[in-house]
Amino acid sequence: MYLRPKLSYPLPCTSYTPAQCPHIQAPALAALLPKLRLNRDSPRVIIFSGPKYGGLGLPDMMDDQGYGQLLLFIGHVKLGDDNGKLILSMISHMQLGIGTASPILSLPFPIFEKWIEHNWISSVWSYVSSAKATIEIQHQWVPKISRQGDSMIIDQAMEFNFTADQLNSLGAGFHYMRYIAKLFFG
């Protein structure tokens, strides 16, 4: 009654990773589980899964964060306010960094997570991808092909079913080339 609202209120504005959330939630669970007459080392699957699966159905901090982020994301983008424009700008920046003509929020996050920066947009993308869902934005900017017959290297690699490691190698190579170009050309 008291702890969850205090923990979940700021979560939509944060971008904690799935590895960080259990550490943040651990002290509260350590205090709560003995009160429920459960062992502190009870499997978290039992604690967080719903009654349908024989669990307690306690809220998971990662789900609270992801749901709150989606509410903010959809609300601001639909309103078209300054925050919505900033969100679209961040998506365009990430879109350009990945180098694909496919809208990034419809792509599987685990393939790209190793070579993109961790921020609020990547956190939303991670949550949506883990839920096996996608976000489609009308009039989202995607890079256009310059000439007839051209294609994006990442799109070609995905079409030929490159593994995540192979795609990450391509992405790391692109970032290295950008770094070298900045050194020589400013």
matplotlib code that plots the C-alpha trace (Angstrom):
import matplotlib.pyplot as plt

x = [0.0, 2.7, 5.9, 4.8, 3.4, 6.7, 8.8, 6.6, 6.0, 9.4, 9.9, 8.4, 11.2, 14.0, 15.8, 16.9, 18.1, 16.6, 19.7, 19.4, 15.7, 16.1, 18.9, 16.7, 13.7, 15.7, 15.6, 11.8, 11.4, 13.8, 11.5, 8.2, 8.7, 9.2, 6.0, 4.2, 5.8, 7.9, 11.6, 13.7, 15.4, 12.1, 12.4, 11.4, 9.4, 7.0, 6.8, 6.2, 4.1, 0.3, -2.1, -3.0, 0.5, 0.6, 2.5, 1.9, 1.5, 3.6, 4.4, 7.8, 9.6, 10.6, 7.0, 6.0, 8.7, 7.9, 4.2, 4.7, 7.2, 4.7, 2.0, 4.4, 5.6, 2.2, 0.7, 3.4, 3.8, 0.0, -0.2, 2.6, 3.9, 7.5, 8.3, 6.7, 8.8, 11.9, 11.0, 10.6, 14.0, 15.6, 14.1, 15.4, 18.9, 18.9, 17.4, 20.3, 22.9, 21.6, 21.6, 18.4, 15.5, 13.1, 11.5, 13.7, 10.8, 9.6, 12.9, 14.0, 15.9, 18.3, 20.1, 21.0, 21.4, 25.1, 26.0, 23.5, 23.6, 21.5, 18.9, 15.2, 14.2, 16.3, 14.7, 11.2, 12.3, 13.7, 10.5, 8.3, 10.6, 10.5, 6.7, 7.0, 5.2, 6.1, 5.3, 4.3, 4.5, 2.8, 5.2, 8.3, 11.5, 13.6, 16.6, 15.8, 17.8, 19.8, 19.9, 18.0, 19.5, 21.0, 20.1, 21.1, 23.8, 22.1, 18.9, 20.8, 22.5, 19.1, 17.6, 20.5, 19.8, 23.1, 23.5, 23.3, 27.1, 27.7, 25.3, 27.1, 30.4, 29.0, 27.7, 31.0, 32.7, 30.4, 31.0, 34.8, 34.6, 32.6, 35.3, 38.1, 36.2, 35.7, 39.5, 40.5, 37.7, 36.4]
y = [0.0, 2.4, 1.2, 0.5, 4.0, 5.5, 3.2, 3.3, 7.1, 8.1, 4.9, 6.1, 8.7, 6.3, 3.8, 1.0, -2.1, -5.6, -6.3, -3.1, -3.5, -6.6, -4.9, -1.8, -4.0, -6.4, -4.5, -4.2, -7.9, -8.9, -7.0, -8.1, -11.8, -12.8, -10.8, -13.0, -16.1, -16.8, -17.5, -14.5, -16.8, -18.0, -18.1, -14.8, -16.6, -17.7, -14.3, -12.3, -14.7, -14.5, -16.7, -18.4, -20.0, -20.6, -17.4, -14.5, -11.9, -9.2, -6.4, -6.4, -3.1, -3.7, -4.0, -0.9, 1.0, -0.3, 0.3, 3.8, 4.6, 3.4, 5.6, 8.6, 7.7, 7.2, 10.2, 12.7, 11.4, 11.5, 15.0, 16.3, 18.5, 19.5, 16.2, 14.2, 16.1, 15.4, 11.7, 11.6, 13.3, 10.8, 7.9, 9.5, 9.9, 6.2, 5.3, 7.0, 5.4, 1.9, 2.4, 0.7, 1.8, -0.2, 1.7, 0.6, 0.1, -2.7, -4.5, -7.1, -5.2, -8.0, -7.9, -4.2, -3.8, -4.3, -1.4, 1.3, 3.7, 3.0, 5.7, 6.2, 5.3, 2.1, 1.2, 1.6, -0.4, -3.2, -3.4, -3.5, -6.1, -8.3, -8.2, -9.4, -6.2, -3.3, 0.4, 1.9, 5.7, 7.4, 9.6, 8.3, 9.4, 6.7, 7.2, 7.3, 5.4, 7.9, 6.1, 3.4, -0.1, 1.1, -0.6, -0.3, -2.7, -3.6, -4.4, -6.7, -8.4, -9.0, -10.3, -12.9, -13.8, -12.6, -13.6, -10.9, -11.1, -10.6, -7.6, -6.3, -6.6, -4.6, -2.0, -1.7, -1.3, 1.6, 3.3, 2.9, 4.4, 7.4, 7.9, 7.8, 10.2, 12.6, 12.5, 13.3, 15.5, 17.1]
z = [0.0, 0.9, -0.8, -4.3, -5.0, -3.7, -5.8, -9.0, -9.1, -10.6, -12.6, -15.9, -16.1, -15.4, -17.6, -15.2, -16.9, -16.1, -14.1, -12.0, -11.0, -8.8, -6.8, -6.2, -5.2, -3.1, 0.3, 0.1, -0.8, 2.1, 4.5, 3.0, 2.4, 6.0, 6.9, 4.3, 6.0, 3.0, 2.8, 1.6, -0.9, -2.5, -6.3, -7.8, -10.4, -7.7, -6.2, -9.3, -11.4, -11.1, -9.2, -12.5, -12.4, -8.7, -7.8, -5.5, -8.2, -6.5, -8.8, -10.6, -10.7, -14.4, -15.4, -13.5, -15.2, -18.7, -18.3, -17.1, -19.9, -22.5, -21.0, -21.2, -24.7, -26.2, -24.4, -25.5, -29.0, -29.6, -28.1, -30.3, -27.5, -26.9, -25.1, -27.9, -30.4, -28.3, -28.2, -32.0, -32.3, -30.0, -32.1, -35.3, -33.8, -32.8, -36.1, -37.9, -35.6, -36.2, -40.0, -41.1, -43.2, -41.0, -38.0, -35.1, -32.6, -34.8, -34.7, -32.1, -29.4, -28.3, -31.7, -31.3, -27.6, -27.5, -29.8, -29.0, -26.1, -23.1, -22.7, -22.1, -25.7, -25.7, -22.3, -23.9, -26.9, -24.6, -22.7, -25.8, -27.4, -24.3, -24.4, -28.1, -29.2, -31.5, -31.6, -34.9, -35.3, -38.2, -40.2, -38.4, -40.0, -41.5, -43.8, -47.5, -50.1, -52.1, -55.5, -57.2, -56.4, -53.1, -49.8, -46.2, -45.1, -41.8, -43.7, -46.1, -43.2, -41.5, -44.7, -44.9, -41.2, -39.8, -36.2, -33.4, -33.0, -36.8, -36.7, -33.7, -35.6, -38.4, -36.0, -34.2, -37.5, -38.4, -35.1, -35.6, -39.1, -37.8, -35.1, -37.7, -39.9, -37.0, -36.3, -39.8, -41.1, -37.8]

ax = plt.figure().add_subplot(projection="3d")
ax.plot(x, y, z, "-o")
ax.set_aspect("equal")
plt.show()
